Amino acid sequence: MACLNPTLEWQTREGLVRIQLERIDGVVLAYNLGHVIFNLNGPVQVALPPKGIRPQKLRAAWSQAQTSLKLDILGQPAPRDVAIVFNDLQVWAGENENFSGPETLVAQYLQINASRRTPNEGTRPDFDIAVQADRAVLRDPSNQSKTLTELNRIELLGAVYEVPLLETSSFARMVALWQQNDGYLDIQRLWLDEGRSAIHASGRLALETDGTLTGNAKVSVAGAE
C-alpha cells in the first residue's frame, strides 16, 4: 500500500485534530497478516484544537521513520505490539505555521516500544513499554532560544496499567479515564545521562483526581555539582 499526501482527521471534545504526511508506504507480511510495517516520509504537519493542548501547531521531520504494528487478528480490541523508530528527528512547536526558529525537540535517535501484557483482554489493556533516545535536546516552545534540557541518552523500561485505549479520542479524556480506573506506571528503570551527570530512578507513579503525581520512587544521582 502506498498513500501520497495522506491526511488523518478526527473530532475530539476540544475540536478537530488534523495530521498531514507526505507519504506512507505500508506492507502486510504474507506469513503473518496481523503484522503491518509502515515507512513514513515527512515532514508531518499537526494542527491541534484551539482549546486544550498547547502549542496548537506542530511540524516534524526526520531522515528515516518506521513503524511496526502487530494486531491480534483473533479479535482482541487493542494492538498487541507497537514500535516506532526515528532517525534525526526534528520537531517544531508553535501557535501558527511559521516554524522559522530553532527546533523545539531534536533527537538523533528515538525508539518507542509498547507490548500488551498477556493474558490481558478488554479495552483497558496493560502494556510493557520501552523508550530510548540519543542526543536529545528540548527547548521551551514559548521561548525557543531557551534550552530546557540536553541529554546524551534517555532510557525508560516499565509497564503502564489500565490504559483506556479505545474509549476516547481525546488525550486529556484518556488521562482522566486512566486516573479513574486506578491506572499506574511501574518504572523499572529510568536513566537520564547528561554527560557530566546522570540520574537513575525506579518506582511506581499514578495520578490524583486533581492531576498531581502520587507514588514512590528511588532516585540516585551521579556527578552532580
C-alpha positions in Angstrom: 0.0 0.0 0.0 1.3 3.5 -0.9 -0.5 6.7 0.1 0.6 10.1 -1.2 -0.1 13.2 0.9 -2.4 11.4 3.3 -4.5 13.4 5.8 -5.9 12.0 9.1 -8.7 13.9 10.9 -10.8 13.1 13.9 -13.1 15.1 16.2 -12.4 15.5 19.9 -14.4 17.3 22.6 -12.0 20.3 22.2 -12.2 20.4 18.4 -10.7 18.9 15.2 -7.3 17.2 15.1 -5.6 17.2 11.7 -2.4 15.3 10.6 -0.8 15.6 7.2 2.0 13.5 5.9 4.0 13.5 2.6 3.8 9.7 2.1 3.1 6.4 3.8 4.2 3.0 2.5 2.6 0.0 4.2 3.5 -3.7 4.0 1.4 -6.6 5.4 3.5 -9.7 5.9 2.0 -12.7 4.0 3.1 -15.2 6.6 1.6 -13.0 9.5 -1.4 -11.0 8.3 -1.6 -9.2 11.7 1.9 -7.6 11.3 2.0 -4.3 9.4 5.1 -2.3 8.7 4.9 1.4 7.7 7.6 3.6 6.3 6.8 7.3 6.9 8.1 10.1 4.7 7.9 13.6 6.3 7.5 16.3 7.0 4.3 15.9 9.0 2.1 18.8 10.0 -0.2 18.6 13.0 -3.0 21.0 13.9 -4.5 20.6 17.4 -7.8 22.2 18.6 -7.7 25.9 19.6 -8.8 24.7 23.1 -6.9 22.2 25.1 -3.3 21.0 24.5 -0.7 23.7 23.8 1.0 24.6 21.5 -1.5 24.3 18.7 0.7 23.7 15.7 3.4 21.0 15.3 5.8 20.2 12.5 8.2 17.2 12.4 10.9 16.0 10.0 13.3 13.1 10.0 15.8 11.2 7.9 14.1 7.9 8.4 11.0 6.7 10.3 9.5 3.2 10.5 6.5 1.9 12.4 5.7 -1.7 13.2 2.1 -2.7 14.3 1.1 -6.2 15.4 -2.7 -6.7 15.6 -4.4 -9.7 17.2 -6.5 -10.9 14.3 -8.4 -13.2 16.6 -10.5 -10.3 17.9 -8.6 -8.5 20.7 -9.7 -4.8 20.5 -6.2 -3.4 21.3 -2.9 -3.7 19.3 -0.6 -6.4 20.6 2.7 -4.7 19.8 3.6 -1.2 18.6 7.0 0.1 17.8 8.2 3.3 16.1 11.8 4.4 15.3 13.0 7.8 14.2 16.4 8.8 13.0 17.4 12.5 13.1 14.1 13.7 14.4 13.3 17.4 14.5 10.1 18.9 15.9 8.9 22.5 15.8 6.0 23.7 18.0 4.1 27.0 18.0 0.8 28.8 17.8 0.9 29.2 14.0 2.6 27.5 11.0 5.6 29.8 11.0 8.4 27.4 12.1 11.4 29.6 11.2 13.0 29.4 14.7 15.1 26.7 16.3 13.6 23.2 16.8 11.6 22.5 20.0 12.8 18.9 20.1 15.8 17.3 18.5 16.7 13.6 18.8 19.4 11.8 16.9 17.6 8.5 17.5 14.3 7.8 19.1 12.7 4.4 19.6 9.4 3.7 21.4 8.0 0.1 22.0 4.7 -1.0 23.6 3.7 -4.6 24.0 0.4 -5.8 25.5 0.9 -7.9 28.6 -0.6 -11.4 28.5 -3.1 -12.6 29.4 -4.8 -9.3 29.0 -8.3 -8.7 27.5 -10.7 -5.9 27.1 -10.4 -2.2 26.1 -8.1 -1.3 29.1 -5.0 -3.3 28.4 -1.7 -3.3 30.3 1.5 -2.6 28.3 5.2 -3.1 28.8 6.9 0.0 27.4 10.5 0.8 26.4 11.8 4.2 25.3 15.3 5.1 24.1 16.5 8.5 22.9 20.1 9.6 22.0 21.4 13.1 21.7 18.1 14.7 22.7 17.6 18.5 23.1 14.3 20.1 24.4 13.7 23.8 24.1 10.9 26.0 25.6 8.1 26.2 22.9 7.3 29.8 24.1 10.9 30.9 24.0 12.9 28.6 21.7 16.2 30.3 22.4 15.9 28.8 26.0 17.1 25.2 26.2 15.3 23.2 28.9 17.4 20.1 28.8 20.1 18.5 26.7 20.8 14.8 27.3 23.2 12.3 25.7 20.8 9.4 26.4 17.4 8.6 27.8 16.2 5.1 28.7 12.9 4.0 30.2 11.7 0.5 30.9 8.5 -0.2 32.7 4.8 -1.1 32.4 1.6 1.0 32.3 -1.6 -0.5 33.6 -5.3 0.1 32.7 -4.8 2.1 29.5 -8.2 3.2 28.2 -7.0 2.9 24.6 -10.3 2.8 22.6 -12.7 4.6 25.0 -12.0 8.1 23.8 -10.1 10.0 21.0 -9.2 12.8 23.4 -5.8 12.6 25.1 -6.9 14.7 28.0 -10.0 12.4 28.5 -7.8 9.3 28.2 -5.6 10.6 31.0 -8.7 11.3 33.1 -10.1 7.8 32.5 -6.7 6.3 33.3 -6.8 8.0 36.7 -10.4 6.9 37.3 -9.6 3.3 36.5 -6.7 3.4 39.1 -4.1 3.1 36.3 -0.5 3.5 37.2 3.1 3.5 35.8 5.6 1.0 37.1 9.1 2.3 36.3 11.7 -0.5 36.3 14.5 1.7 35.1 14.8 5.4 34.1 18.2 6.6 33.1 19.0 10.2 32.1 22.6 10.8 31.0 23.6 14.5 30.7 27.3 13.7 30.1 28.8 15.1 33.3 26.0 13.9 35.5 23.3 11.2 35.3 20.1 10.2 37.1 18.8 6.7 37.7 15.3 6.1 39.1 12.7 3.4 39.6 9.3 3.3 41.3 5.5 3.4 40.8 3.6 6.6 39.9 -0.1 7.3 39.5 -2.4 10.4 39.3 -4.6 12.1 41.9 -8.0 13.4 40.8 -6.5 16.9 40.5 -3.9 15.7 38.1 -0.9 15.7 40.5 1.5 12.8 40.6 1.5 10.4 43.5 3.6 7.3 44.3 7.0 6.3 45.4 10.4 6.4 43.6 14.0 5.7 44.3 16.4 8.2 42.7 20.2 8.2 42.6 22.3 10.9 41.1 25.9 10.6 39.9 28.3 13.5 39.0 26.0 16.3 40.3 27.6 19.5 41.5 
